[in-house]
Amino acid sequence: MDKLLHPNIEDVTLEGLLHALSDPIRLEIFRRLYSSEEEGKCGCFVDLGKKNNLSHHFKVLRESGVIKVRIDGRNRFISTRKDEINKKFPGLLSSIYNGCEENKLL
């Protein structure tokens, strides 16, 4: 089974979060996950690009601490780390999400 590395919340930085969310595709992935109470599957995002490009975007989001990826067999389930991030940076993710909704970037 694959083991993906996720940063400890203590290692998540504001600069890293903002960098990860500076790309329109990653911002759209975040927007969809943030608005959902359920985990998303990688296949839910195929309308945003090719598989190899999406893999890169998921990696950037995961390594910056924005998302967590859970592997179950051949499936990868993705969710935001909003509870953890909101404790460290109160209101940050909701402000970014609200900005996405107002501007509808994609």
PEDA-V601487 format. One line per field, one symbol per residue. burial: # if it has 9 or more other C-alpha atoms within 8 Angstrom, else .. A space follows every 10 residues. Layout:
# PEDA-V601487
burial=???
This chain:
# PEDA-V601487
burial=......#.#. .#...##..# #..#.##### #.##....## ##..##.... ...#..##.# #########. #....##### ##..##.... ..#...#..# ......
